[in-house]
Amino acid sequence: MAIPGSLAERAFLLAYNPDKGRVGWGVHLGAVLRAAALADLYLEGHLTDKNGRPAVAAVRRPPHDPVLVALLGEIAGARPRKWQVWVGRRHRHVIAAVRQQLSEGGWVRLEPRRILGLFPTTKVTIRDPRVRRELLRRVGDAMKEPVLRVEPADAALVTLVAEGRLTHVLDRRAKRAGKRRFHDLAELTGPVGPALRKAIQSAEAAQAG
């Protein structure tokens, strides 16, 4: 079955809770999507790790995805920063961009609404529930197959789900049972998994303070 091409689009669909008809409260969606975009750039060779910071690689062809193009431009035009810093930036922008991308691709339907008739919001509906089920299947397979047979993109998706705390995809019990597996899959993803964890911890510490 066809699924969206980018990790950010796939992560958005997994963050969506079909039982509630929306992305669940408490999900650090912006951080997850930024981490997903960084993972795509890293896996495709557009970024390398240099002393714990992303560095733009000398590749001939730029990415085709506009979200990735924008993020790569951000990194190229700024001084070196740690991976978690890039995960922690511009969350509203990346959520809106990925949501619009999914809409234009025909994966979701967007309906502008107002809460209590005052506050603007957008209802998101997945057009074909089978797409999300296919993504869930890939996450499940990645948790069972020999690590060397797991596609890097699927390993990255599991890492995003685990570090992004998408508990309606993998609950705490599953995470505890698969702790070693998460570690092995995260190694296929590079520095993005730890960066997402640190960015979320930093955001929560700031809110608590």
PyMOL commands that place a pseudoatom at each C-alpha (Angstrom):
pseudoatom trace, name=CA, resn=MET, resi=1, chain=A, elem=C, hetatm=0, pos=[0.000, 0.000, 0.000]
pseudoatom trace, name=CA, resn=ALA, resi=2, chain=A, elem=C, hetatm=0, pos=[1.192, 3.530, -0.805]
pseudoatom trace, name=CA, resn=ILE, resi=3, chain=A, elem=C, hetatm=0, pos=[2.145, 5.690, 2.164]
pseudoatom trace, name=CA, resn=PRO, resi=4, chain=A, elem=C, hetatm=0, pos=[3.453, 9.273, 2.434]
pseudoatom trace, name=CA, resn=GLY, resi=5, chain=A, elem=C, hetatm=0, pos=[7.082, 9.661, 1.446]
pseudoatom trace, name=CA, resn=SER, resi=6, chain=A, elem=C, hetatm=0, pos=[8.490, 11.695, 4.308]
pseudoatom trace, name=CA, resn=LEU, resi=7, chain=A, elem=C, hetatm=0, pos=[9.086, 10.606, 7.884]
pseudoatom trace, name=CA, resn=ALA, resi=8, chain=A, elem=C, hetatm=0, pos=[7.389, 13.786, 9.125]
pseudoatom trace, name=CA, resn=GLU, resi=9, chain=A, elem=C, hetatm=0, pos=[4.178, 12.923, 7.282]
pseudoatom trace, name=CA, resn=ARG, resi=10, chain=A, elem=C, hetatm=0, pos=[4.280, 9.353, 8.564]
pseudoatom trace, name=CA, resn=ALA, resi=11, chain=A, elem=C, hetatm=0, pos=[4.929, 10.525, 12.124]
pseudoatom trace, name=CA, resn=PHE, resi=12, chain=A, elem=C, hetatm=0, pos=[1.994, 12.953, 11.912]
pseudoatom trace, name=CA, resn=LEU, resi=13, chain=A, elem=C, hetatm=0, pos=[-0.369, 10.141, 10.888]
pseudoatom trace, name=CA, resn=LEU, resi=14, chain=A, elem=C, hetatm=0, pos=[0.869, 7.944, 13.724]
pseudoatom trace, name=CA, resn=ALA, resi=15, chain=A, elem=C, hetatm=0, pos=[0.456, 10.802, 16.216]
pseudoatom trace, name=CA, resn=TYR, resi=16, chain=A, elem=C, hetatm=0, pos=[-3.189, 11.058, 15.155]
pseudoatom trace, name=CA, resn=ASN, resi=17, chain=A, elem=C, hetatm=0, pos=[-5.472, 9.169, 17.543]
pseudoatom trace, name=CA, resn=PRO, resi=18, chain=A, elem=C, hetatm=0, pos=[-8.391, 7.722, 15.554]
pseudoatom trace, name=CA, resn=ASP, resi=19, chain=A, elem=C, hetatm=0, pos=[-10.367, 7.008, 18.722]
pseudoatom trace, name=CA, resn=LYS, resi=20, chain=A, elem=C, hetatm=0, pos=[-10.379, 10.717, 19.570]
pseudoatom trace, name=CA, resn=GLY, resi=21, chain=A, elem=C, hetatm=0, pos=[-10.369, 12.036, 16.028]
pseudoatom trace, name=CA, resn=ARG, resi=22, chain=A, elem=C, hetatm=0, pos=[-7.326, 14.272, 16.593]
pseudoatom trace, name=CA, resn=VAL, resi=23, chain=A, elem=C, hetatm=0, pos=[-3.699, 14.335, 17.598]
pseudoatom trace, name=CA, resn=GLY, resi=24, chain=A, elem=C, hetatm=0, pos=[-3.669, 13.459, 21.291]
pseudoatom trace, name=CA, resn=TRP, resi=25, chain=A, elem=C, hetatm=0, pos=[-3.133, 16.082, 23.940]
pseudoatom trace, name=CA, resn=GLY, resi=26, chain=A, elem=C, hetatm=0, pos=[0.301, 15.951, 25.495]
pseudoatom trace, name=CA, resn=VAL, resi=27, chain=A, elem=C, hetatm=0, pos=[1.985, 14.777, 22.290]
pseudoatom trace, name=CA, resn=HIS, resi=28, chain=A, elem=C, hetatm=0, pos=[5.069, 16.859, 21.526]
pseudoatom trace, name=CA, resn=LEU, resi=29, chain=A, elem=C, hetatm=0, pos=[4.051, 16.942, 17.881]
pseudoatom trace, name=CA, resn=GLY, resi=30, chain=A, elem=C, hetatm=0, pos=[6.242, 19.833, 16.773]
pseudoatom trace, name=CA, resn=ALA, resi=31, chain=A, elem=C, hetatm=0, pos=[9.363, 18.267, 18.243]
pseudoatom trace, name=CA, resn=VAL, resi=32, chain=A, elem=C, hetatm=0, pos=[8.524, 14.883, 16.714]
pseudoatom trace, name=CA, resn=LEU, resi=33, chain=A, elem=C, hetatm=0, pos=[8.031, 16.399, 13.257]
pseudoatom trace, name=CA, resn=ARG, resi=34, chain=A, elem=C, hetatm=0, pos=[11.230, 18.445, 13.434]
pseudoatom trace, name=CA, resn=ALA, resi=35, chain=A, elem=C, hetatm=0, pos=[13.130, 15.337, 14.525]
pseudoatom trace, name=CA, resn=ALA, resi=36, chain=A, elem=C, hetatm=0, pos=[11.531, 13.388, 11.679]
pseudoatom trace, name=CA, resn=ALA, resi=37, chain=A, elem=C, hetatm=0, pos=[12.693, 15.964, 9.143]
pseudoatom trace, name=CA, resn=LEU, resi=38, chain=A, elem=C, hetatm=0, pos=[16.214, 15.898, 10.600]
pseudoatom trace, name=CA, resn=ALA, resi=39, chain=A, elem=C, hetatm=0, pos=[16.192, 12.096, 10.409]
pseudoatom trace, name=CA, resn=ASP, resi=40, chain=A, elem=C, hetatm=0, pos=[15.200, 12.219, 6.739]
pseudoatom trace, name=CA, resn=LEU, resi=41, chain=A, elem=C, hetatm=0, pos=[17.997, 14.670, 5.958]
pseudoatom trace, name=CA, resn=TYR, resi=42, chain=A, elem=C, hetatm=0, pos=[20.500, 12.542, 7.876]
pseudoatom trace, name=CA, resn=LEU, resi=43, chain=A, elem=C, hetatm=0, pos=[19.444, 9.242, 6.303]
pseudoatom trace, name=CA, resn=GLU, resi=44, chain=A, elem=C, hetatm=0, pos=[19.458, 10.749, 2.808]
pseudoatom trace, name=CA, resn=GLY, resi=45, chain=A, elem=C, hetatm=0, pos=[22.983, 12.101, 3.286]
pseudoatom trace, name=CA, resn=HIS, resi=46, chain=A, elem=C, hetatm=0, pos=[22.109, 15.800, 3.304]
pseudoatom trace, name=CA, resn=LEU, resi=47, chain=A, elem=C, hetatm=0, pos=[23.302, 16.147, 6.894]
pseudoatom trace, name=CA, resn=THR, resi=48, chain=A, elem=C, hetatm=0, pos=[26.210, 14.637, 8.757]
pseudoatom trace, name=CA, resn=ASP, resi=49, chain=A, elem=C, hetatm=0, pos=[27.101, 14.738, 12.426]
pseudoatom trace, name=CA, resn=LYS, resi=50, chain=A, elem=C, hetatm=0, pos=[30.028, 16.984, 13.296]
pseudoatom trace, name=CA, resn=ASN, resi=51, chain=A, elem=C, hetatm=0, pos=[30.940, 17.159, 16.977]
pseudoatom trace, name=CA, resn=GLY, resi=52, chain=A, elem=C, hetatm=0, pos=[27.333, 16.576, 18.050]
pseudoatom trace, name=CA, resn=ARG, resi=53, chain=A, elem=C, hetatm=0, pos=[25.934, 19.122, 15.614]
pseudoatom trace, name=CA, resn=PRO, resi=54, chain=A, elem=C, hetatm=0, pos=[24.326, 18.724, 12.184]
pseudoatom trace, name=CA, resn=ALA, resi=55, chain=A, elem=C, hetatm=0, pos=[26.468, 19.865, 9.272]
pseudoatom trace, name=CA, resn=VAL, resi=56, chain=A, elem=C, hetatm=0, pos=[25.276, 20.265, 5.694]
pseudoatom trace, name=CA, resn=ALA, resi=57, chain=A, elem=C, hetatm=0, pos=[26.917, 17.684, 3.432]
pseudoatom trace, name=CA, resn=ALA, resi=58, chain=A, elem=C, hetatm=0, pos=[28.191, 18.441, -0.040]
pseudoatom trace, name=CA, resn=VAL, resi=59, chain=A, elem=C, hetatm=0, pos=[25.553, 16.685, -2.140]
pseudoatom trace, name=CA, resn=ARG, resi=60, chain=A, elem=C, hetatm=0, pos=[24.588, 17.571, -5.677]
pseudoatom trace, name=CA, resn=ARG, resi=61, chain=A, elem=C, hetatm=0, pos=[20.835, 17.265, -5.512]
pseudoatom trace, name=CA, resn=PRO, resi=62, chain=A, elem=C, hetatm=0, pos=[18.763, 19.122, -2.904]
pseudoatom trace, name=CA, resn=PRO, resi=63, chain=A, elem=C, hetatm=0, pos=[15.807, 17.304, -1.320]
pseudoatom trace, name=CA, resn=HIS, resi=64, chain=A, elem=C, hetatm=0, pos=[12.479, 17.507, -3.164]
pseudoatom trace, name=CA, resn=ASP, resi=65, chain=A, elem=C, hetatm=0, pos=[10.355, 17.812, -0.021]
pseudoatom trace, name=CA, resn=PRO, resi=66, chain=A, elem=C, hetatm=0, pos=[9.691, 21.513, 0.810]
pseudoatom trace, name=CA, resn=VAL, resi=67, chain=A, elem=C, hetatm=0, pos=[9.811, 20.894, 4.569]
pseudoatom trace, name=CA, resn=LEU, resi=68, chain=A, elem=C, hetatm=0, pos=[13.262, 19.352, 4.204]
pseudoatom trace, name=CA, resn=VAL, resi=69, chain=A, elem=C, hetatm=0, pos=[14.424, 22.140, 1.889]
pseudoatom trace, name=CA, resn=ALA, resi=70, chain=A, elem=C, hetatm=0, pos=[13.373, 24.763, 4.448]
pseudoatom trace, name=CA, resn=LEU, resi=71, chain=A, elem=C, hetatm=0, pos=[15.066, 22.982, 7.353]
pseudoatom trace, name=CA, resn=LEU, resi=72, chain=A, elem=C, hetatm=0, pos=[18.260, 22.400, 5.388]
pseudoatom trace, name=CA, resn=GLY, resi=73, chain=A, elem=C, hetatm=0, pos=[18.317, 26.106, 4.545]
pseudoatom trace, name=CA, resn=GLU, resi=74, chain=A, elem=C, hetatm=0, pos=[17.887, 26.990, 8.226]
pseudoatom trace, name=CA, resn=ILE, resi=75, chain=A, elem=C, hetatm=0, pos=[20.858, 24.869, 9.206]
pseudoatom trace, name=CA, resn=ALA, resi=76, chain=A, elem=C, hetatm=0, pos=[23.033, 26.047, 6.317]
pseudoatom trace, name=CA, resn=GLY, resi=77, chain=A, elem=C, hetatm=0, pos=[22.411, 29.705, 7.187]
pseudoatom trace, name=CA, resn=ALA, resi=78, chain=A, elem=C, hetatm=0, pos=[23.084, 29.491, 10.922]
pseudoatom trace, name=CA, resn=ARG, resi=79, chain=A, elem=C, hetatm=0, pos=[26.021, 28.853, 13.213]
pseudoatom trace, name=CA, resn=PRO, resi=80, chain=A, elem=C, hetatm=0, pos=[26.472, 25.244, 14.360]
pseudoatom trace, name=CA, resn=ARG, resi=81, chain=A, elem=C, hetatm=0, pos=[23.976, 24.177, 17.029]
pseudoatom trace, name=CA, resn=LYS, resi=82, chain=A, elem=C, hetatm=0, pos=[23.354, 20.865, 18.760]
pseudoatom trace, name=CA, resn=TRP, resi=83, chain=A, elem=C, hetatm=0, pos=[20.790, 18.521, 17.239]
pseudoatom trace, name=CA, resn=GLN, resi=84, chain=A, elem=C, hetatm=0, pos=[18.310, 19.018, 20.084]
pseudoatom trace, name=CA, resn=VAL, resi=85, chain=A, elem=C, hetatm=0, pos=[18.331, 22.780, 19.478]
pseudoatom trace, name=CA, resn=TRP, resi=86, chain=A, elem=C, hetatm=0, pos=[17.102, 22.233, 15.929]
pseudoatom trace, name=CA, resn=VAL, resi=87, chain=A, elem=C, hetatm=0, pos=[14.467, 19.791, 17.191]
pseudoatom trace, name=CA, resn=GLY, resi=88, chain=A, elem=C, hetatm=0, pos=[13.204, 22.446, 19.615]
pseudoatom trace, name=CA, resn=ARG, resi=89, chain=A, elem=C, hetatm=0, pos=[12.622, 25.237, 17.080]
pseudoatom trace, name=CA, resn=ARG, resi=90, chain=A, elem=C, hetatm=0, pos=[9.690, 26.443, 14.895]
pseudoatom trace, name=CA, resn=HIS, resi=91, chain=A, elem=C, hetatm=0, pos=[7.127, 23.874, 16.004]
pseudoatom trace, name=CA, resn=ARG, resi=92, chain=A, elem=C, hetatm=0, pos=[4.039, 25.740, 14.825]
pseudoatom trace, name=CA, resn=HIS, resi=93, chain=A, elem=C, hetatm=0, pos=[5.564, 26.227, 11.408]
pseudoatom trace, name=CA, resn=VAL, resi=94, chain=A, elem=C, hetatm=0, pos=[6.467, 22.574, 10.888]
pseudoatom trace, name=CA, resn=ILE, resi=95, chain=A, elem=C, hetatm=0, pos=[3.068, 21.332, 12.119]
pseudoatom trace, name=CA, resn=ALA, resi=96, chain=A, elem=C, hetatm=0, pos=[1.248, 23.617, 9.686]
pseudoatom trace, name=CA, resn=ALA, resi=97, chain=A, elem=C, hetatm=0, pos=[3.594, 22.742, 6.825]
pseudoatom trace, name=CA, resn=VAL, resi=98, chain=A, elem=C, hetatm=0, pos=[3.352, 18.965, 7.281]
pseudoatom trace, name=CA, resn=ARG, resi=99, chain=A, elem=C, hetatm=0, pos=[-0.411, 19.109, 7.772]
pseudoatom trace, name=CA, resn=GLN, resi=100, chain=A, elem=C, hetatm=0, pos=[-0.785, 21.091, 4.550]
pseudoatom trace, name=CA, resn=GLN, resi=101, chain=A, elem=C, hetatm=0, pos=[1.503, 18.675, 2.754]
pseudoatom trace, name=CA, resn=LEU, resi=102, chain=A, elem=C, hetatm=0, pos=[-0.674, 15.754, 3.817]
pseudoatom trace, name=CA, resn=SER, resi=103, chain=A, elem=C, hetatm=0, pos=[-3.761, 17.617, 2.657]
pseudoatom trace, name=CA, resn=GLU, resi=104, chain=A, elem=C, hetatm=0, pos=[-2.295, 18.429, -0.753]
pseudoatom trace, name=CA, resn=GLY, resi=105, chain=A, elem=C, hetatm=0, pos=[-1.226, 14.813, -1.146]
pseudoatom trace, name=CA, resn=GLY, resi=106, chain=A, elem=C, hetatm=0, pos=[-4.763, 13.616, -0.474]
pseudoatom trace, name=CA, resn=TRP, resi=107, chain=A, elem=C, hetatm=0, pos=[-3.828, 11.797, 2.736]
pseudoatom trace, name=CA, resn=VAL, resi=108, chain=A, elem=C, hetatm=0, pos=[-5.974, 13.908, 5.084]
pseudoatom trace, name=CA, resn=ARG, resi=109, chain=A, elem=C, hetatm=0, pos=[-8.963, 16.254, 4.966]
pseudoatom trace, name=CA, resn=LEU, resi=110, chain=A, elem=C, hetatm=0, pos=[-8.681, 19.612, 6.753]
pseudoatom trace, name=CA, resn=GLU, resi=111, chain=A, elem=C, hetatm=0, pos=[-11.788, 21.384, 8.072]
pseudoatom trace, name=CA, resn=PRO, resi=112, chain=A, elem=C, hetatm=0, pos=[-11.419, 24.849, 9.645]
pseudoatom trace, name=CA, resn=ARG, resi=113, chain=A, elem=C, hetatm=0, pos=[-13.530, 25.207, 12.803]
pseudoatom trace, name=CA, resn=ARG, resi=114, chain=A, elem=C, hetatm=0, pos=[-13.922, 27.390, 15.881]
pseudoatom trace, name=CA, resn=ILE, resi=115, chain=A, elem=C, hetatm=0, pos=[-13.945, 26.180, 19.474]
pseudoatom trace, name=CA, resn=LEU, resi=116, chain=A, elem=C, hetatm=0, pos=[-16.856, 27.751, 21.380]
pseudoatom trace, name=CA, resn=GLY, resi=117, chain=A, elem=C, hetatm=0, pos=[-17.413, 29.819, 18.277]
pseudoatom trace, name=CA, resn=LEU, resi=118, chain=A, elem=C, hetatm=0, pos=[-14.310, 31.882, 19.076]
pseudoatom trace, name=CA, resn=PHE, resi=119, chain=A, elem=C, hetatm=0, pos=[-10.993, 30.065, 18.806]
pseudoatom trace, name=CA, resn=PRO, resi=120, chain=A, elem=C, hetatm=0, pos=[-9.932, 28.933, 15.317]
pseudoatom trace, name=CA, resn=THR, resi=121, chain=A, elem=C, hetatm=0, pos=[-8.793, 25.352, 14.934]
pseudoatom trace, name=CA, resn=THR, resi=122, chain=A, elem=C, hetatm=0, pos=[-8.528, 22.750, 12.189]
pseudoatom trace, name=CA, resn=LYS, resi=123, chain=A, elem=C, hetatm=0, pos=[-10.055, 19.302, 12.288]
pseudoatom trace, name=CA, resn=VAL, resi=124, chain=A, elem=C, hetatm=0, pos=[-7.880, 16.665, 10.643]
pseudoatom trace, name=CA, resn=THR, resi=125, chain=A, elem=C, hetatm=0, pos=[-9.397, 13.472, 9.242]
pseudoatom trace, name=CA, resn=ILE, resi=126, chain=A, elem=C, hetatm=0, pos=[-7.368, 10.667, 7.692]
pseudoatom trace, name=CA, resn=ARG, resi=127, chain=A, elem=C, hetatm=0, pos=[-9.005, 9.884, 4.361]
pseudoatom trace, name=CA, resn=ASP, resi=128, chain=A, elem=C, hetatm=0, pos=[-8.004, 6.210, 4.242]
pseudoatom trace, name=CA, resn=PRO, resi=129, chain=A, elem=C, hetatm=0, pos=[-7.523, 4.538, 7.664]
pseudoatom trace, name=CA, resn=ARG, resi=130, chain=A, elem=C, hetatm=0, pos=[-5.623, 1.713, 5.952]
pseudoatom trace, name=CA, resn=VAL, resi=131, chain=A, elem=C, hetatm=0, pos=[-2.656, 4.053, 5.495]
pseudoatom trace, name=CA, resn=ARG, resi=132, chain=A, elem=C, hetatm=0, pos=[-2.241, 4.491, 9.242]
pseudoatom trace, name=CA, resn=ARG, resi=133, chain=A, elem=C, hetatm=0, pos=[-2.719, 0.768, 9.776]
pseudoatom trace, name=CA, resn=GLU, resi=134, chain=A, elem=C, hetatm=0, pos=[0.104, 0.119, 7.310]
pseudoatom trace, name=CA, resn=LEU, resi=135, chain=A, elem=C, hetatm=0, pos=[2.368, 2.445, 9.280]
pseudoatom trace, name=CA, resn=LEU, resi=136, chain=A, elem=C, hetatm=0, pos=[1.440, 0.619, 12.487]
pseudoatom trace, name=CA, resn=ARG, resi=137, chain=A, elem=C, hetatm=0, pos=[2.289, -2.661, 10.791]
pseudoatom trace, name=CA, resn=ARG, resi=138, chain=A, elem=C, hetatm=0, pos=[5.712, -1.321, 9.832]
pseudoatom trace, name=CA, resn=VAL, resi=139, chain=A, elem=C, hetatm=0, pos=[6.379, -0.254, 13.396]
pseudoatom trace, name=CA, resn=GLY, resi=140, chain=A, elem=C, hetatm=0, pos=[5.324, -3.683, 14.633]
pseudoatom trace, name=CA, resn=ASP, resi=141, chain=A, elem=C, hetatm=0, pos=[7.473, -5.502, 12.066]
pseudoatom trace, name=CA, resn=ALA, resi=142, chain=A, elem=C, hetatm=0, pos=[10.493, -3.368, 12.936]
pseudoatom trace, name=CA, resn=MET, resi=143, chain=A, elem=C, hetatm=0, pos=[10.097, -4.469, 16.541]
pseudoatom trace, name=CA, resn=LYS, resi=144, chain=A, elem=C, hetatm=0, pos=[10.252, -8.157, 15.556]
pseudoatom trace, name=CA, resn=GLU, resi=145, chain=A, elem=C, hetatm=0, pos=[12.464, -8.569, 12.496]
pseudoatom trace, name=CA, resn=PRO, resi=146, chain=A, elem=C, hetatm=0, pos=[16.257, -8.979, 12.749]
pseudoatom trace, name=CA, resn=VAL, resi=147, chain=A, elem=C, hetatm=0, pos=[17.688, -5.499, 13.136]
pseudoatom trace, name=CA, resn=LEU, resi=148, chain=A, elem=C, hetatm=0, pos=[19.848, -5.736, 10.024]
pseudoatom trace, name=CA, resn=ARG, resi=149, chain=A, elem=C, hetatm=0, pos=[16.741, -6.410, 7.932]
pseudoatom trace, name=CA, resn=VAL, resi=150, chain=A, elem=C, hetatm=0, pos=[14.858, -3.328, 9.137]
pseudoatom trace, name=CA, resn=GLU, resi=151, chain=A, elem=C, hetatm=0, pos=[14.762, -0.429, 6.682]
pseudoatom trace, name=CA, resn=PRO, resi=152, chain=A, elem=C, hetatm=0, pos=[16.457, 2.673, 8.141]
pseudoatom trace, name=CA, resn=ALA, resi=153, chain=A, elem=C, hetatm=0, pos=[13.287, 4.724, 7.592]
pseudoatom trace, name=CA, resn=ASP, resi=154, chain=A, elem=C, hetatm=0, pos=[11.245, 2.195, 9.580]
pseudoatom trace, name=CA, resn=ALA, resi=155, chain=A, elem=C, hetatm=0, pos=[13.893, 2.140, 12.316]
pseudoatom trace, name=CA, resn=ALA, resi=156, chain=A, elem=C, hetatm=0, pos=[13.672, 5.939, 12.429]
pseudoatom trace, name=CA, resn=LEU, resi=157, chain=A, elem=C, hetatm=0, pos=[9.889, 5.775, 12.665]
pseudoatom trace, name=CA, resn=VAL, resi=158, chain=A, elem=C, hetatm=0, pos=[10.083, 3.453, 15.684]
pseudoatom trace, name=CA, resn=THR, resi=159, chain=A, elem=C, hetatm=0, pos=[12.634, 5.779, 17.285]
pseudoatom trace, name=CA, resn=LEU, resi=160, chain=A, elem=C, hetatm=0, pos=[10.365, 8.786, 16.738]
pseudoatom trace, name=CA, resn=VAL, resi=161, chain=A, elem=C, hetatm=0, pos=[7.402, 6.923, 18.223]
pseudoatom trace, name=CA, resn=ALA, resi=162, chain=A, elem=C, hetatm=0, pos=[9.396, 5.799, 21.264]
pseudoatom trace, name=CA, resn=GLU, resi=163, chain=A, elem=C, hetatm=0, pos=[11.239, 9.033, 22.032]
pseudoatom trace, name=CA, resn=GLY, resi=164, chain=A, elem=C, hetatm=0, pos=[8.235, 11.159, 21.061]
pseudoatom trace, name=CA, resn=ARG, resi=165, chain=A, elem=C, hetatm=0, pos=[6.087, 9.274, 23.589]
pseudoatom trace, name=CA, resn=LEU, resi=166, chain=A, elem=C, hetatm=0, pos=[3.333, 8.276, 21.189]
pseudoatom trace, name=CA, resn=THR, resi=167, chain=A, elem=C, hetatm=0, pos=[1.889, 5.904, 23.776]
pseudoatom trace, name=CA, resn=HIS, resi=168, chain=A, elem=C, hetatm=0, pos=[-1.195, 5.086, 21.699]
pseudoatom trace, name=CA, resn=VAL, resi=169, chain=A, elem=C, hetatm=0, pos=[1.221, 3.462, 19.206]
pseudoatom trace, name=CA, resn=LEU, resi=170, chain=A, elem=C, hetatm=0, pos=[3.619, 1.845, 21.694]
pseudoatom trace, name=CA, resn=ASP, resi=171, chain=A, elem=C, hetatm=0, pos=[2.616, 1.958, 25.339]
pseudoatom trace, name=CA, resn=ARG, resi=172, chain=A, elem=C, hetatm=0, pos=[5.029, 2.005, 28.294]
pseudoatom trace, name=CA, resn=ARG, resi=173, chain=A, elem=C, hetatm=0, pos=[4.817, -1.751, 28.707]
pseudoatom trace, name=CA, resn=ALA, resi=174, chain=A, elem=C, hetatm=0, pos=[5.864, -2.318, 25.098]
pseudoatom trace, name=CA, resn=LYS, resi=175, chain=A, elem=C, hetatm=0, pos=[8.698, 0.176, 25.504]
pseudoatom trace, name=CA, resn=ARG, resi=176, chain=A, elem=C, hetatm=0, pos=[10.004, -1.585, 28.606]
pseudoatom trace, name=CA, resn=ALA, resi=177, chain=A, elem=C, hetatm=0, pos=[9.803, -4.984, 26.921]
pseudoatom trace, name=CA, resn=GLY, resi=178, chain=A, elem=C, hetatm=0, pos=[11.635, -3.737, 23.834]
pseudoatom trace, name=CA, resn=LYS, resi=179, chain=A, elem=C, hetatm=0, pos=[14.248, -1.544, 25.494]
pseudoatom trace, name=CA, resn=ARG, resi=180, chain=A, elem=C, hetatm=0, pos=[17.200, -3.289, 23.849]
pseudoatom trace, name=CA, resn=ARG, resi=181, chain=A, elem=C, hetatm=0, pos=[15.438, -3.271, 20.473]
pseudoatom trace, name=CA, resn=PHE, resi=182, chain=A, elem=C, hetatm=0, pos=[14.809, 0.491, 20.705]
pseudoatom trace, name=CA, resn=HIS, resi=183, chain=A, elem=C, hetatm=0, pos=[18.495, 1.030, 21.384]
pseudoatom trace, name=CA, resn=ASP, resi=184, chain=A, elem=C, hetatm=0, pos=[19.530, -1.052, 18.358]
pseudoatom trace, name=CA, resn=LEU, resi=185, chain=A, elem=C, hetatm=0, pos=[17.031, 0.658, 16.027]
pseudoatom trace, name=CA, resn=ALA, resi=186, chain=A, elem=C, hetatm=0, pos=[18.021, 4.109, 17.287]
pseudoatom trace, name=CA, resn=GLU, resi=187, chain=A, elem=C, hetatm=0, pos=[21.616, 3.397, 16.263]
pseudoatom trace, name=CA, resn=LEU, resi=188, chain=A, elem=C, hetatm=0, pos=[20.410, 3.040, 12.665]
pseudoatom trace, name=CA, resn=THR, resi=189, chain=A, elem=C, hetatm=0, pos=[18.840, 6.499, 12.920]
pseudoatom trace, name=CA, resn=GLY, resi=190, chain=A, elem=C, hetatm=0, pos=[21.914, 8.391, 14.058]
pseudoatom trace, name=CA, resn=PRO, resi=191, chain=A, elem=C, hetatm=0, pos=[21.790, 11.277, 16.550]
pseudoatom trace, name=CA, resn=VAL, resi=192, chain=A, elem=C, hetatm=0, pos=[18.129, 12.194, 16.101]
pseudoatom trace, name=CA, resn=GLY, resi=193, chain=A, elem=C, hetatm=0, pos=[16.620, 9.889, 18.746]
pseudoatom trace, name=CA, resn=PRO, resi=194, chain=A, elem=C, hetatm=0, pos=[18.672, 11.224, 21.675]
pseudoatom trace, name=CA, resn=ALA, resi=195, chain=A, elem=C, hetatm=0, pos=[18.145, 14.772, 20.373]
pseudoatom trace, name=CA, resn=LEU, resi=196, chain=A, elem=C, hetatm=0, pos=[14.356, 14.344, 20.427]
pseudoatom trace, name=CA, resn=ARG, resi=197, chain=A, elem=C, hetatm=0, pos=[14.483, 12.945, 23.970]
pseudoatom trace, name=CA, resn=LYS, resi=198, chain=A, elem=C, hetatm=0, pos=[16.619, 15.847, 25.199]
pseudoatom trace, name=CA, resn=ALA, resi=199, chain=A, elem=C, hetatm=0, pos=[14.467, 18.458, 23.438]
pseudoatom trace, name=CA, resn=ILE, resi=200, chain=A, elem=C, hetatm=0, pos=[11.293, 17.120, 25.073]
pseudoatom trace, name=CA, resn=GLN, resi=201, chain=A, elem=C, hetatm=0, pos=[12.952, 16.913, 28.486]
pseudoatom trace, name=CA, resn=SER, resi=202, chain=A, elem=C, hetatm=0, pos=[14.173, 20.503, 28.109]
pseudoatom trace, name=CA, resn=ALA, resi=203, chain=A, elem=C, hetatm=0, pos=[10.713, 21.742, 27.102]
pseudoatom trace, name=CA, resn=GLU, resi=204, chain=A, elem=C, hetatm=0, pos=[9.076, 19.981, 30.035]
pseudoatom trace, name=CA, resn=ALA, resi=205, chain=A, elem=C, hetatm=0, pos=[11.672, 21.349, 32.470]
pseudoatom trace, name=CA, resn=ALA, resi=206, chain=A, elem=C, hetatm=0, pos=[11.037, 24.858, 31.158]
pseudoatom trace, name=CA, resn=GLN, resi=207, chain=A, elem=C, hetatm=0, pos=[7.274, 24.452, 31.608]
pseudoatom trace, name=CA, resn=ALA, resi=208, chain=A, elem=C, hetatm=0, pos=[7.706, 23.074, 35.114]
pseudoatom trace, name=CA, resn=GLY, resi=209, chain=A, elem=C, hetatm=0, pos=[9.976, 25.957, 36.040]
for i in range(1, 209): cmd.bond("trace and resi %d" % i, "trace and resi %d" % (i + 1))
show_as sticks, trace
zoom trace
